[in-house]
Amino acid sequence: MLFARSFASNLRLTLLALTLAAPLALAQPPAAPDPSGPPPYTPTLTFDVASVRETQQPADNPSWQMGLISQPHSSQFQANSITPKVLLQCAYGFGAYEISGAPAWLNDSFWVIQAKSDHSVDDQLVKLTDDQDKLEKQHMLQALLTDRFQLKVHWETKQASAYLLVIANPKSGPKLTPNKIETADPAIPNAPLPETKGADIQNVMDAHGHVMTVSHITPTGIAALLGALLRANVEDKTGLTDRYDFILHYTYESSDPDSFPTITTAIQEQLGLKLESTKGPVPVLVIDHIDRPTPN
């Protein structure tokens, strides 16, 4: 389950926590299949019923709650006070890509969505691998957006500025705490592996700046998190493979000597990572058409 609470009236931070904590795939545009490997998995499932309605929530209300619930291997999906842009990112994955052609209301309108399928779909999802389950859940959201928002999209590629996330000092390594993941009990024959959960992210503000507490996040997720913080494309080039925990104290910019360091400095000093500027091809999700749905 995923849930995030806004502890401060900073909408962008709330959306950020929701975005990176979602247990959905970090997607990119569809890649060409490998002719020497097995055929790629093709998702086909859809939600049977869905309720979609717009909600009005004051952004300056510190008790305003926003949340997503998307249990692994379950067809149930719930979104509370979520922008359509976040729904797009859930449907097409969180990663280093841009969204083009989005009308303003995709960022500043908020929606409540409840969707589910019958038990036969849940029975199918239980039998899938984690990766196949993520593809199906993304496909189900894409179909919902197509049906209710009349969404039409396509992928393009453009040259743009980006960052490479690397280890600041390869000799000393990163300043990240590997997350302890339980494995199947070797004493029990055919013991099932635990379900892979998404990252947990909490971001609060105090008198010195932002305090972000992160657990169970992959290096790819760290790159996506930093990309969301900086509003830039960040690609993981650390070579790391585990999941990690860390706390980041940072500000965006401040002349106050008591403030936390700027985010780029904090990344290097506290995480042992570094962002290197580069340019290269960046995938772009182009919105050809989208309508405000009729509530039901």
N, C-alpha and C positions, 0 to 999 in steps of 0.2 A: 504494500500500500504506500501511496505517496500523499504527503500533506505538508503544506507550508502555511505559516501564519505571518502576517505583516506586523512586526513589532514597532515599526515607525512608518510615518506617512511618506514612504518612498516607494512609489509604484514600481519603478524599474527593478529595484532589488527584490520585491516580492515576485515579480514575473520571472526574474532570473533564478530564484530558488526553485520555483515550480519547474522551469525549463530543464535545468540540469538534473533534478532529482527524478524526473520521469523515467520509469523502467521501460522505455521504448528504445528502439535501435537508433544508434547514431548513423543516420542514413546519408548516402550520397546518390547522385544520379545513377540509374541502372547501368551496371558494367556489362561489357560484352562477355557472354558465357565462355568458359574454358572448354574447348572441344575435346580435350583429353580427360576431363573430369566428369563427374555425374551431372545430369541436367539440373539446372537451378530450380529451386522450389518456387512454385507459382501459387500465391495466395488466392483464395476464391471466396472466403466467408464474408458475410455482411451482418449488420445488426438487423433484428426482426422488428423492433420498435424503438423509437427515439422521440424524446420530448426536448424541444429547443425553445427557449424564451430569453428575451433580453432582460437584464436587470439593471437597476440604477443604484450605484453604491458611491458614496462620497469618498474621494481619494484622500481627503484630509482626516478621515476617521481612523485612529490608530487601532481600533478593534476590528476593522474590516478584515474579514477572512476570505482567502482565496484558496482553492484546493482542487486537486485532481486525484481521483481514485481509479486505478487500473490494475487490478490484481493479475499476476501472471497466470496464464492458462485458464482464464475466466472471461466470458464475453461481456461482463458488466463494465460499464464506463460511466463515470460521473465527473462533471466539471462544474465548479461553483465560482461565479464571477471571473471567468476566464475570457481574455480577448481572443478574437478570431485568429490573430497572428500566432498565439501560443498553440491554438488548435492545429494550425497549419504545420507548426514545428513538430507537434506530436505525430501528425499524419505522415510527414515526409522526413522526419528525423532531425536531430539536433547535431549540427556540425558546421564546418567552415563553408557555408554557402550563403548566398544573398537571396532576398526576396524582392522582386521587381514588379512594378505595376500595382502595388497594394493601395487601395483607397484609404483615406485617413481613418475611417471608422474601424478598420482592422486593428488599430492600435488603441483606440479610445472608446470602444464600446465593450460591454461586458455581458457574458452569456452564461446561462445555467443549462446544462445538458445532462440528460439521463438516457442511457441507451443500453440495450441488452438483447440477447438472443435466447432461443429456447434451449432446453437441456441437451438436445442433440448436438448443438454447436459447442457447448461446454465439454461434452464427451469427446469431441474431435480435438479440441484444444489441449486437453489433458494428455493426449497421446503424442503430441508434437514435441520436438526439441525446443529449447529456449529460443533459438534463432528463428525457427519456423513460426513459433507462437508470436514473436515480435513482428514478423512480416505480416501475419494474419491480422494482428491488432491494428497495424498501420493501414492495411488494406481496408479494414472495416471503417476506420475514421475517414479515409479518403472517399469511400463510397457514401458515407454520411454527409460529408461536405459537398460532394457532387449532387446529392439528392436534395438537401435542404438549403444549401447556399448557392446552388447552381454553379459550382466552381469548375473552371476549366484552366488547366495549367500546362506548361511545357518547360523543359530544361534547355538552357543555353550555357555557353561558356564565354567568359570575358577575361581579359588581362586586368589585374588590379593589384594594389598593394596588399601585402599580407605579412604575417609574422611566422617564424619557425620557433617552436618551443623546444629548447635544448637544455641540457644540464650545464649550469654555469661553470662548475669546476669538475671535470670528469674524474680527477684524482680523488677528490673527497666525496663526490657523489651528491645526490639530492638530499635535502633536509625534510624528507617525508617519512611518515611512520607507516610501514606496511600493515594493512588490515588483516587480522587473523580470520581466515575463512575455514569453517568446519568442513571436513571431508567425510566421505562415506566411511562407516565403521568397517574396517577390514575383517573383523571377527564375524560379521553377519554376511552370509552369502547374498549376492545381488542387492546389497544395501543401496537404496536410492541416494543420489547426490542431493544436497540441499538446493533449493531454488535460488537462482541468482537474483539478488535484489538490486534495486537502483541505488544511486548515490543519495546520501542524506545531506542536505545543505540548509544551514540556518544563517541568516545575515541580519545583524542588529547594529544599531548605532549608539555610540555613547559620546561623551564630550570631546573625545580625541579623534573620532572618525568611525570607520566601519570595522566590525569584528565578524569575520566569516568563519564558521565552524563547519568543516566538511569531513565526511567519513565515507568509506567504501566507494571511492571514485577511481576510475581507470585513468591512465595517462591521456587517452583520447577525450575522456570527460573533463579532465583538467584543462586541456586545450580549448574545448568548447566553452567551459566556464569562463576562462580568461577572455575568450573572444566575445562572450556576451558582456562581460564587465567593460571591455574596451571598445565594444561595438566595432570589431575588426575581425578579419579572418585569421585564425590561428591554427596551425597544423602541428601535430605532435611529431617531434623528431628526437624524443628523449631516448628511445630504445628500451624504455621501461615496460614491464609486463604485468606487474602486480596491481592490486587495488590499495589505495592509500588513505590515510587520515591526516588532516592538518588544520591549523588555525591561522588565518591571515588577518593581520591588523594593517589597515591601509586607509589612505584618503586619495581623492582624485587630484586635488591641488589645494594648497593652503599655505598661507604665510605665517600661521600660528606656530611658534616653536614647540608647543606642547602637543601638536597634532601627530598622528601616526605618519610614517613615511608615505610618499606617493606610491601608487600601485606598482609601477615598474620596479622601483627600488625595493618594495616589500617582497615582490616575487623572488628577487635575487637573494635578498638578505634572509628571508624567513623560509623560503621553499628550496633554495639552492638551484633555482631554474632561471632561465634567461630567455628573453624574446629578441630574436634577430630579424631585422627588417628584410623583406625580399619582395619580389614581384613574380607573378605567375598566373596560370589559368585558374580562375575561380568559378565554380558552378553557380548558376543563377536559376532560381525557380521563378519563372515568369507567370504572373497571373493574367490570363487572357480575359477572364470574366468571373465576377462574383457578385451575388445579390444578398441584400439583407433578407434573412428568411422570415417567413410568416410564422409567428409563434403558435405552438400547439400544446 
